[in-house]
Amino acid sequence: MATSDDRRQAYIDAYERWQSDLMRLHSVLIDGQPLDPMHRVALLRSESHTHDRYEGARARFLRIGTEPPESPFGDEGKHE
């Protein structure tokens, strides 16, 4: 199981990678840096994938939706 420090580092790495891709995308879409259509699509896909990885790392770091909630009744009601 990943430690808190591992989750923190994974979150930071994913965030930095996503921000890098986002800045590249903004340079094309907002600043008008020329890019041929094929590379533009690849850049959009890359940003989308790194954003998804960032969101996953964020959820794991903040422990959002990664583990089922504990039952207030302990183990009772569990069937194997």
Beta strands, then each sheet from edge to edge (+ up, - down):
end
